[in-house]
Amino acid sequence: MSKSILGLYVDPNNAADAMDGLKDSGFERGTFDVLTGTPYPEGAFGEYVPQHRLFRFPAFGAIMGFSLSLFLTTATQLAYPLITGGKPILSIFAMLIIMYEMTMLSAVIFSVIGIIFESRLPNINPGVYDARITEGYIGVVITVDDDDLDKAKKVLEKTGSEDIKVA
């Protein structure tokens, strides 16, 4: 069974040392992270920064919206043909407006879905947390199995953790 361990630090350098210590101890990247209420640049503590795939969502949504609008406008005009003065049944210029709007609408909808997905919301298993993080402390949280619990605690203690919480 996996447990979540949180080490609280006052000094950002100690938190960065803890991240390096966890990496050197053989813990996988992505199993530990930094929690802070202060804005630090991404990667300032040496944490794993996953590659985002957000750009794929609006592109996929735009393709889906364009395809659906092309199908709907074409199918509607062919199902109910209005022959007006020898003009073609499929009016491309009237279709372009609907195709543009559907493409934009579905790209925006898929962008919102992508933001929710890439933000990993809702967080089903939040792990351990301490309210002191909002007061300026820096938390290093790691999820480990029971057999690696002592090894992670030793790394956090060795790097100067003020407090260690286990959940």
Helices and strands as residue ranges (DSSP letters): E 2-9, H 12-24, E 32-36, H 56-79, H 92-118, G 131-135, E 138-145, G 146-148, H 149-158, E 163-166
